[in-house]
Amino acid sequence: MNFSEVFKLSNLLCKFSPDGKYLASCVQYRLVVRDVTTLQILQLYTCLDQIQHMEWSADSLFILCAMYKRGLVQLRITVWSLCTKSVSYIKYPKACPQGITFTRDGRYMALAERRDCRDYVSIFVCSDWQLLRYKILLYSLDGRLLSAYCAYEWSLGIKSVAWSPSSQFLAVGSYDGKVRILNHVTWKMITEFSHPATINNPKIVVYKEAEKSPKPGLGRLSFLPPRVLATPLSTTESKYNVPNAVWVWDVQKLRLFVVLEQLSPVRSFQWDPQQPRLAICTGSSKVYLWSPAGCVSVQVPGEGLFCTLRPWLPPS
């Protein structure tokens, strides 16, 4: 009779797999899987607390470790690369039918997850099995990474990015309906512009498009700072969040300046490079122009024409 070397064990937790190929043992919060023939360690898993119970699945593919003190059971997906022999781990998979699927080109994987008593659908990149994240990466001209910015986690991220004309500010629009302004010195957020459904400030002027042309004599606005920022708002009028409004912000004072509400969804808008004037297009036969003096609509000659905006003529 031959005996192996002595190895540590806790709570007498040591079991052979049903197929007789593996031996699993527990040492406090660690789970050790050995080859039955050589007793070499094949896998070493670390749990969050001391393991108090262990069970093999009938097909010898899974191991259940229970930690009664924590009141939870850890689950994770292990991915082995047949080419590089590397191993990757994905935590918190949800045990449900069709909880995992791949894109047709095999580049991305969607996985149903359960974290903190909430359900998520996470997108992973199959090349490195890392979670697909939406970040702003800022590089210098010599290739150095200056900063990385992410507004929030576990949701759709960045939708649009725009530099200010002076390159001192970077505007980042996200799917949560907010605009965040970063400065060029520290690349930190200096302010956050939200788009509420109701504007309670009586000083904010809201231009609303009417079915008929409004009478002349719109109220004039106060002096407009030289640097302004416009961003479309995704309203909550329908489940598709149709953008029917353009919000103009005063970047010097970091406050809302004016709101332009259109009857149709805004397709595009362009700033005049020579003066504070904004052109807005909704895909109709009209072009809407806003300036500190007011807001007007211009009918494009011709029948059945639909307008699209092109860049303004640059200053000579």
Secondary structure, 3 states (H helix, E strand, C coil): CCCCCCCCCCCCCEEECCCCCEEEEEECCEEEEEECCCCCEEEEEECCCCCCEEEECCCCCCEEEEECCCCEECCEEEEECCCCCCEEEEECECCCCCCEEECCCCCEEEEEEEECCEEEEEEEECCCCEECCCCEEEECCCCCEEEEECCCCCCCCEEEEEECCCCCEEEEEECCCEEEEEECCCCCEEEEEECCCCCCCCCCEEEECCCCCCCCCCCCCCCCCCCEEEEEECCCCCCCCCCCEEEEEECCCCEEEEEEECCCCCCEEEECCCCCCEEEECCCCEEEEEECCEEEEEECCCCCCCCCCCCCCCCC
